[in-house]
Amino acid sequence: MILTLMILLGIGATFFFSNFLSKTFLRGEASSFTLELPPYRTPQFGKILVRSLLDRTLFVLGRAVVVAAPAGLVIWILANINVDGMSILNHCTEFLNPFAKLMGLDGTILMAFILGFPANEIVFPIILMSYLSTGQLIEIEEISEMREILIQNGWTWVTAICTMIFSLMHWPCSTTVITIFKETKSWKWTALAVLLPTIAGMILCIAIHFFGTMIR
């Protein structure tokens, strides 16, 4: 039921912000879309294979080299270098904790979203790494074990819902941001694509946290 509600929330947010942009930033802009289809040609297996290799495989490998590898190095440094008896990552989470608490999260969760900018799929492994102080990204397959770790680190139903909502509504990953800039050739539209879902997600998380505090 919760997953269904998250999907409906995403659809609703899409319609809401489409309407909002049409009446504000995109007011007066033409909304028509014309696509000219190229002449039909018989597919050639060799060309399809080569293009798939070049366009897909090399793109993913390029992203891994340019974005994922440096990001992994940064995460490792933050998790393994200590300052005043505590890792740099823990110092960062402590700094973010007051604002994160306002959103129904904690500093560890918010820091994981920030470090997960290169690839959103590493957000939860970063959270587990920080909670368990392992110094490296890990994955836990047993849901019961993961549940115990989260509860031991102060998770409540409010924390879980706010984390889901912020996963749905926050800044796009680095590859998406780069694509937006390449397509629009505009820092303004790129910044708007980053700020709009992030601000909306923050406001919604703060509202849910306030509601959860009221009914406890």
Secondary structure as UniProt FT lines:
FT   HELIX           2..23
FT   TURN            24..28
FT   HELIX           45..52
FT   HELIX           53..57
FT   HELIX           58..63
FT   HELIX           64..68
FT   HELIX           69..80
FT   STRAND          82..83
FT   TURN            84..85
FT   STRAND          86..87
FT   HELIX           88..102
FT   TURN            103..104
FT   HELIX           107..115
FT   TURN            116..118
FT   HELIX           120..122
FT   HELIX           123..132
FT   HELIX           143..152
FT   TURN            153..154
FT   HELIX           157..168
FT   HELIX           174..184
FT   HELIX           187..215
//
